[in-house]
Amino acid sequence: MAWTSAYSALFAKPLLTQVVAIIQRDQAAAIAAVNASLSAIAEFHFGRGPRTALPWLAISADGPRFAKTDDKLYRKGVAVLTLDLDVAPIDQELAQANAQDYARVLDEIIVSAGPWPVLADWTTPLPIVHETAPSGTTTPNAAGSIEDVFVLSHRYTSAAVEGYSSPIVRATLQVEFTLLEE
């Protein structure tokens, strides 16, 4: 018997580009509402590397982790995206305050996307400027496959990064997506 996929699952991979597209689309309005003196985020990365400009946003995915059920027609699980935003050298007076403002900007963008309960922003192709989407448009998860989006936490730390003599203030958000794969 020939192989046939049990699910039309895309898992967490499309969420990486979708979150970038949503941030690119909404950040000007969110920055204006939170702190108009912040610079727009122009550096979006799915890996680590030398910082060429700040703020620098690195996004990674953990999961999905599936819940075991008796219904084999679908799988339900959660994926967590981690957004690490390197803001500024810690010795700058406003670095910590700006890190908290950037976290609020990202939080507002994520919780306002959708809007809930439809969450269409997460499952609609959106324009994007990123090397992982050469077409200039995202390829999101299927409609109905994202059941919930929830910001789990904000954390603030200092991090040593290549190219900077003093530590960088980093704002980290974790965002949980509840996925339904059919």
C-alpha positions in Angstrom: 0.0 0.0 0.0 1.4 3.4 -0.9 2.1 6.0 1.8 -0.6 8.5 2.5 -0.3 11.3 5.0 -2.5 10.9 8.0 -2.7 14.6 8.6 -2.5 17.8 6.6 -0.3 19.2 9.3 2.2 22.1 9.0 3.0 22.2 12.7 4.8 25.2 14.0 7.0 26.1 11.0 4.5 28.5 9.4 4.1 30.4 12.7 7.7 31.7 12.4 7.1 33.6 9.2 3.5 34.5 10.2 4.6 36.2 13.4 7.2 38.2 11.5 4.6 39.3 8.9 2.2 40.4 11.6 4.9 42.3 13.5 6.0 44.0 10.3 2.4 45.0 9.5 1.4 46.2 13.0 4.6 47.5 14.7 4.3 51.2 13.6 0.9 51.6 15.2 1.9 49.6 18.3 5.1 51.6 18.7 3.1 54.9 18.3 0.7 53.8 21.1 3.4 52.5 23.5 6.5 54.7 23.1 6.9 56.7 19.9 10.6 57.1 20.5 11.3 53.4 19.9 12.9 52.3 16.6 11.1 49.9 14.4 12.3 46.3 14.5 14.1 45.7 11.1 16.1 42.6 12.0 14.1 39.4 12.1 16.0 36.1 12.4 15.4 32.4 13.0 18.9 31.7 14.1 21.7 33.3 16.0 24.5 35.4 14.5 26.4 38.6 14.9 24.1 41.6 15.6 24.3 44.0 12.7 21.7 46.4 14.2 19.5 46.8 17.2 16.8 46.0 18.0 17.4 42.4 16.8 14.5 39.8 17.0 15.3 36.1 17.0 12.4 33.7 16.9 12.5 30.0 17.6 9.8 27.3 17.9 9.4 24.5 20.5 6.9 21.9 19.7 4.3 21.0 18.9 3.6 18.7 21.9 0.5 16.6 21.2 -2.2 15.5 23.6 -3.0 11.8 23.3 -6.6 11.1 22.5 -8.7 8.2 21.2 -9.8 10.2 18.2 -7.3 9.4 15.4 -8.9 11.8 12.9 -7.0 14.8 14.4 -4.2 15.7 16.8 -4.4 18.6 19.2 -1.2 20.1 20.7 0.7 23.2 21.6 3.7 24.9 20.1 5.6 27.7 21.9 7.4 30.4 20.0 10.1 32.3 21.9 10.8 35.8 20.8 14.2 37.1 22.0 14.5 40.8 21.3 18.0 42.3 21.9 17.3 46.0 22.6 20.4 48.0 23.5 23.7 47.8 25.5 22.9 47.6 29.2 25.0 50.7 30.0 22.5 52.9 28.1 20.2 54.6 30.6 17.0 53.8 28.9 17.9 50.2 27.9 15.8 48.5 30.5 12.8 50.8 30.1 12.9 50.4 26.4 13.1 46.6 26.7 9.9 46.7 28.7 8.2 49.0 26.1 9.3 46.7 23.3 7.9 43.7 25.2 4.6 45.5 25.5 4.7 46.4 21.8 5.2 42.7 20.8 2.6 41.6 23.4 0.0 44.1 22.0 0.7 43.0 18.4 0.3 39.3 19.2 -2.8 39.5 21.4 -4.5 42.0 19.0 -3.8 39.8 15.9 -6.7 37.7 14.8 -8.8 39.0 16.5 -9.9 36.2 18.8 -11.9 34.0 18.5 -11.5 33.9 14.7 -7.7 34.3 14.6 -7.7 34.8 10.9 -4.5 36.8 10.9 -2.6 33.6 11.9 -4.1 31.6 9.0 -4.3 34.2 6.2 -1.4 34.7 3.7 0.3 38.1 4.6 2.9 40.2 2.9 6.4 39.7 4.4 9.9 40.9 3.8 12.2 38.0 4.8 14.6 35.7 3.0 12.7 32.6 4.1 9.7 33.9 2.1 11.1 34.8 -1.3 7.6 35.1 -2.8 6.9 38.0 -0.4 3.9 36.3 1.0 3.6 33.9 4.0 2.2 30.3 3.7 0.3 30.0 6.9 -1.4 27.1 8.8 -4.8 26.1 7.5 -7.9 28.0 8.5 -9.3 26.6 11.8 -5.9 24.9 12.7 -5.1 27.5 15.3 -7.4 27.4 18.3 -5.8 29.9 20.6 -2.8 32.2 20.9 -1.6 33.2 24.4 1.4 35.2 25.6 2.8 33.0 28.4 5.5 35.4 29.8 7.8 38.4 29.5 11.4 38.1 30.8 14.2 40.6 30.9 17.9 39.5 31.0 21.3 40.7 30.0 23.1 38.7 27.3 26.7 38.8 26.0 26.5 39.1 22.2 29.2 39.2 19.5 30.2 42.7 18.5 29.3 44.5 21.8 31.7 45.1 24.7 28.9 45.3 27.3 26.0 43.0 27.7 22.8 43.7 25.8 19.4 44.0 27.4 17.1 41.2 26.1 13.3 41.1 26.3 12.0 37.6 25.9 8.4 36.7 25.2 7.0 33.2 25.1 3.8 32.7 23.0 1.7 29.5 23.1 -0.3 28.4 20.1 -3.0 25.7 20.5 -3.0 23.8 17.2 -5.5 21.4 15.7 -4.0 19.1 13.0 -6.4 17.2 10.8 
